[in-house]
């Protein structure tokens, strides 16, 4: 046994084996920590990782006796995957999941360039240096120590004792009912498993359009009881956070980035809801719930439920999907195909890669000429990373000089200034849309797909489908009522006023839209309609398996960065 341990731990001093042993060990330990707080059962997790690492080494060592070259290929493959996942963990505080692959699949070339531009930063360089220090210098230092340790009986017995305790702990924690944990220790199998889940999800997404079309066929004709509203405008923002909008008096009131919406709110034709969250923190997950009767209480996938577009068509509305996002994405592909007409900015014969949201307004003006009842869905580019490329130069107003408060790093001030400018441009776009349709008997909704985090209580900026926070889902939501609608339907205005501070989640927005239009389809529920007197104010808002009001909302802004 002692000779075996000596061989396994350092392969008789082989640097490569020791290097990869430590590398994979780090990765395994990170995975164990990932599924529980760091300080809880620390030594149990350490023992688990150590024992499984020894088991893995045993099989690779035996394999190397017969197939030495192949064993090195396996070790190098494991090493590459381990390094990649370790860097990813340091950057995004998360291991690879099926959501990681989903985001990569739904990312276009321009977004990839922006991502890589942001990725190559001082933080990445620092993390690579730290990881390299442990992975290169540590094996050099430890390899001769292990050799000397194995030459002494006490050292061999001590190591055997640790192995024995680790084995008992490992087997106790991995009873037969939890057998899948065994292969989850190995980066290759873990990543392969998550990729398999992604492939299955992607297959389902490909079939989702066919299923949605069938669901639409099965819908019967629906009558709209409110003939006073001819036009519905539904604007979907991107990565907008209410925590950095002037209209919410957020971030200490330093950012003056929503002058138009603030003016309309003071005028009385815009209603600003201050306790709305998104159901998810990824576009591909949040919008399908927003656009269909799907919610977290239901088990089936979103595409088995009628969409807002299908219901509106059955109620006599002509539907339009106008998008500044990519049409190959699941969201764009499905909901544009369900609409009577659609437009994507990428189809414009324009060599400029930066197509701002203003290009959508021209399409809106064309639709304005249509006299029939219409429902127009605008999908904005909004505040998607990289923020500075989401608005024209004339909106480059906020700079590092006028960003005050808790953000003190110049680089982070620059990010926040650019983000604020992108929000200001969205404010401008909304004003143009509202003005364009203000003479119609129209109702306009605006809410974001998800929000954006800015180092509030950890070293993280952006959004994630796995390592969530309250800051990724706290979104703005507005309802604009044209003058004619406010005069003809004063009850709608009153309903908006009394609902401004009610807790709400975006997966129920379809019920509010149908309610305000007087469309009572079979899936409509008054308890989910924010403007209904029967609205269920006590509904639990679940995000990533936790109650927002009992868990996520308790997170505090604790960092000065």
N, C-alpha and C positions, 0 to 999 in steps of 0.2 A: 504493500500500500504506500509506504513512504517513497519508494522509488517511482511509483506511478505519479504521486503528487508532484515530485520533483520534475518529472517529464512534462506533466500537464501544465504546471504553472509557468515554467520558463522554457520548455522544449530544449533543455540542456543549454540554456543561455541564448537561444535563438531570439534575436531582437524583434523580428517581425511578429512572431507569435506573441511575445510579451506585449508588444505595442497594441495588437488587436485585442488581446485579452483585456487590457485596461480600457480600451476604447469601447468595446461591447459591454464591459462591466458598467461603465458610466451610463451608457444608454439604457441598460436594463434597470439600473437604480433610478434613473430619471422617470422611467415608466412606472415603477413602483410608487414613487412619490406623487406622480400625476394623479393617482387614484386615491388620494387621501392627503390630509394636511401633513406638512413636512415633519412637524414635531411629534405627531401621533404614531406610536408604535415604531419608532425610528429603527431600533435594533432588530426588530422582527423583519422589517423591510430590507435592512442591510443583510441579514442572514439569508433571507429568501433569495436576494440577488446573488450573493456569494455562492450558495449551493447550486443554483441553476446554472451559473456560469461554469462551475466545475463540471457539472453534467454535460454541458455543451462542449467543453474542452475535451472531456473524455471521448466523446463520439468523434470529434474532429481528429484527435490524436490517434485513435485506432484506425480511422480512415486514412490518415497520413502514412501509416506503416505500409499500406497496400497501394495507395494512390497519392503519392506525395505532391505531384504537380496539381492535381485536381483539388487537393485540400487547400493549397495556397490560393487557388482561384476562389474557393468558397470563402476563405478568410478575407481576401481582398474585397469581395462583393459585400460581405457583412460589414467590413470596415467602411466602405464608401457609403453604404446606407446609414450606418451609425453616425458618421460625420455629418451627412446631409441632415439627418433628423435632429442631431444635437444643435447644429447651427439654426435650424428652423425653430427649435424649442427656445433657444436664446433670443431669437428675433421676435417671435410671436407668442411665446409662453404657451405653446401647444404642440403636441405631437401630430404626425400626419393622420388625418381622418378622411372619411369619404367626402366630407365637405371641402377639404383641401383640394381634392381632385375635381369636385364639382365646380369650384371657383376657377381652377385652371382651364377646365373645359369650356367655360362660359366667358373666357377672357379673349379679347381680340388682340391683334398685333399692336395697335396703338397703346392699349392698356398694358400690354406686356412690356413695352418700352418704358412706360411711365413707372411701372413696378420695379423694373431693374434699375432705373435711374435713382429711385428712392432707396433701393436695397443696398447699393454700394455706398455705404456711409461709414462714419467713424465708429458707430456702434458695431457694425458688421466686422470691421477691421479689429476692433478690441476683442470681440467674442472669438474670432478666429485665432488671435494671439493667445488668449487664455486657454482655449481648447488645445492648441498646438503645444503649449507649454506642458500640459498634463499628458498629452499623447506622445510627445517625443522625449522630453527630459525625464519624465517619470519612469518610463520603461528602462532608459539608460541607467537611472539611479537604482531601480528596484531589481533589475535582472541579476546582478552579482549578489545582492543581499539574499534573494531567494535561493541562489545556489549555495551560499554559505549556510543559510538556515536549514537546508535539507541535509547538510553534512553533519548536523548535530541531532542526536536522538531527541533531546528535549524539544527542539524546534519542530521535528516531524510529529511528535506526539501532540504538541500544542495545535498544530495545523489540523491534525486528524480530529482532535477534540472539537475544534471550530466547525469542521466539516460535519461531524456527527450532530452537533446542536443545530446547525443550519438545515441539515436534512430532516430532522424531526419537525422543526418549525415549518419548513417548506411543505412537507407532506401533510401536516395538519391544516395548513392554509389552502391546500389544493386537493381537497377531497374529490372523489370521482365525479360528483355533481358539478364541480367547477373545473373540469378537465381542460376547457378551452384556455384557461389561464396559462397552461404550460407553454403553448406555442406563442402566446402573446408576448413572451419575454424576448423573443428573437425578432430584431427589426425587420428582417426579410419577410417572415410570416405575418407579422403584424401589419406591415405596409401592404402586403399582398391581400390580406383579408379586407382591409379598408378599400383597396382598389376594386376588389370583387363587389363590395357593397355599392361602390360608385357605378360600376358597369351595370349592375342590376337596376340602379336608379335611373341611369341614362337610358337603358332600354325602355323602361317604363315611361320616361319623359318623351321618347320618340313616339310611343304609342298613344301618348296623352291627347294629341290632336284628334286622332280617329275616335277615341273614346268620348272626347268632348263634343264632337260633331254628332255622335250617336245620342248622347244625352240631350243635345239640342233638339234633335228630331222627335224625341219622346215627350218634349214639352208641349203642352196644349196652348192655344191662344190665350193671352192674358189681357184683361182690361185694365186700363189706367183710370183711376177714379179722380185724379187731379188733372183736369184739362187746362189749368191755368199756367202750367209750366211746359213750354215748348222745347226748351234747350237745356240739356245737362252738360256741364263741363266738369270733367274729372281729371285733375292734374296730379300725376305721380312724381314726386320729387326724388332726388337721389342723395343719400347720405346727409340730409339736413338735420341739424340738431337744434332743438328749441333752447338748449343751454347756452347757445352763442348767438341768439337772435335778439335784436334790440326790442322788438315788439313784446317779448316776454320779460323785458328788463333783466336779461340774463348777463352773466359774467360781470356783475357790478355795474351794468349800464355803460361800460366803456365802448362797446361796439355799436356804432350808429349805422346799421346795415339793413334796416327795413323801413325806410322813411315812407314809402308808398303804402305799405300795409298798415303802418301806424296811423297814417292820415285817414285811411278808409275806416279803420276801427273807430277813430274819434268821430268820424262822420256818421257812423252807425249802420253802414251796409256790409261790414265785414265782422264776422264773429270768430274770435280766437279762443280755442279750447286748450286749456293749460294742463290737463292731466291725461294725455293720450300717449300710449306706447305702441310700438310695433310688435307684432307677434313673433318675429324672427329678426336676426341681425344680418341676414344675407338676402340679396334681391331675389335670387332664384327660389327662396323659400317663403319670403314674406308676401310678394305680390300674388302668387297663386291663391293664398289664403284670403287676400284682400279682394280678389276679383271673382271669387266663387263663394258658395255657401259652406265651404269647408272651414272648420275651426278645430281647435285642439281637443275638444270633447269627443269628436268623431274619429273613428278608427280608419276608415278608408282613405285612400290617397285623394288629393284635391281634385284630380281630373274626373272623378266619378260623381261630382256634384255640379249642378247647373251654374254657369258663369253669369256674371252681371250682364255681359254683352248679349248672351243668348236670351236672357229674360227680357231685356229691353227691346230686342228685336221682335219678340213675341208680343210685346205691348205696343208695337207700332212705331218704335223709334228706328231711324236710320243711324247706324253706328259707324264711327270713324276711329281708327287707331293711328295716331300721329306720333312718331317716336324719333328721338335723337340717340337711341341705343341700338345695339346690333340686332339684326333680324334673325341671325342664326341661333341666338339664345332661345331657350325654351319659352320664356315669358313672351318675347316678341313674336316668335313663330306661331305659338298657339293662339294668342288673343288677337293678333292681327288677322290671322286666317279666319277666325270666327266673325270678324267685323265685316260690314258691307264694303267699306273702303279702308285702305291703309296707305301710309306713307312713311318711309324711312329716309332719314337724311343721308345715309350712306349711298343711296341711289342717285343722289345729285351728281351731275357731271361737273365735278369740282376737284381740282388737284390738291386743294388745301385740306390737310388732314384734320384741322381744327374747325369743326362745324359747331358753332355755338347754338344755344337753344333758340336764339332769335330766328333761325331758319324755319322753325315750326310755325311762326306767326303768319307767314305768307300762305301756308296751307290753311290756316284758320280763317283767313280772309276769304278764301275761295269757298269754304263751307258756309260762311255767313250768308252767301247769296241764296243758299237753299232755303226754301220756305217751309219745308216739311219738318216734322218733329225730329230732333236729332240728339244724339248722345256722342260727345266728342271726348276721346281719351288722349291726353297729352302725356307722354312719358319722357321726362326731361333727363338731360345729362347731369344737371344740377351741380352738386359739389363732389363729384367722383374724383378720386385721386388720379392725376396730379391736379390740385386745385387751381393753380395758376394758368392752366390751359383750358379752363372752363368758362372764361369770360374775356371780352374784348379789353384792349389796353385802357380805354377810357374809364373802366371800372376798377382800375388798379389804384384804389384810393387809400385803403389801410396799408400802412407800412410798419416796420419794426418800431419806429419812433412813437407811434400812437397806440401800441399794444402795451397795456399796463396790467397790474394785477399779479396773479401768482406765477405767470409765465415770465421768466427772467432771462432764459437762454436766448441769444440772438437767433440761432437757427430755429428754435421752436417758436419764437415770436414771428419769424418769417412764415412758417407753416400756418400759424393761426391768422396772420394778416391775410394771406392768400385765401384761406378758407372763408374768412369774413367777406372778402371781396366776391367770392363765388356766391355766397348767400345774398349779397347785395344785388348781384345780377339776376338771381332767381326772383327777388323782390320786384325788379324791373320787368321781368318777363310776365309775372303774375299780373302786374298792373296793366300791361298791354293786353293780356287775355281778357281781364275783367272789363277794361274799357271797350274792347272790340265787341263784346257780347252784352254790354250793359243796356242797350236799347231793346234787347230781346227779353222775352219772358223767361229768364234764365236763372239757374242755380249753379254755382260753381263750388266744387270741393277741391281742396288741396291738402295733401298729406304726403309725408316722405315714406319711402320703402323701409328705411331704418335710419339710425342716427350715426354719430361718429364719436369716438373716444379720443380725448386729448390729454393723456398723462394725468388724469384726475387723481388716481390713487395707486398707480403703478407706471412703469416705464413702457407705455404702449400708446400708439396712435393708430387709429383706423377702426375697423370692425372685424369681427370674427364669428364664424358659425359655431364655434365650440367653446372658447374661453370668453364667455360673455360678460357683460356688466350692465348696470342700469343706463350708463351713458351711451350705449350702443342702440338703445331702443326708445329713448325719450325724444319723441318726434313732434314737430309742429303740425297742427291741423287747423285749417280755416274753412269757413263756409261764407261765400259771397252771395247775397241776394240782390238781384236787380231792382230798380225802383218800382217797376210794374208789379213784380212778385210781392214786394213788401206791402204794396197798396192793396193788391187783390187777396193776398194770403197773410193777413197779420198774425194768424195763429202760428205760422212757421217762424216768424220773427220772434214771437214770444217763446216758442219752444227752444230756439237757439239761445236766447238770453238766460233761460233757467237751467241750461245744460252746460254752461261754459266751464264749470269746475268739477263736473262729474268724471269719475274714473272710467277710462274707455280703452279698448284695444283694437287695433286695426283689422283683425280678422272678422270683426262684426260690422265693418263699414258698409258692406253690401246691404244690410238690413236698414241702415239709416238712409241710404240712397233710395231704396225701394219705398220706404215709408214716406219720404218727403215728396216722391212722385205719385204717391197713392197707388202703387202697384202691390197688390197683395197676392203674390204667387204662393204656391203650396209650401215653399221653404222659408217664407218670411216669418220672423218671430218678433213680436212686439218687445219682448224682454231684451232683445239684442239691438233694438233701435234706440239710439241715444236720445232722439227727440221725442220719443213716445213717453206718455205718462206712466206706462207699464214697464219702463226700462228697469232692468235688474242691476241696481247699483252695487249689489253684493257679489256679483260674479267674480270668481277668482281669475286673476290675470297671470297665466302661467307662461313663463319664458325659460327655455332650457331646463324644464322639469322642476322649476322652483317658482313659488308664488312671489310675484313682483312686489306686492305691498308688504309682505312679511319678511322678504329676504333681500331682493335687489335694491329696493328703495332705501334700505338702511345704509347702503354704501355712501361714504362721505368723501368729499373732495379734501384730500389730506396732504397733497404734495405741492411744493413750490419747485418749479422746474425751470 
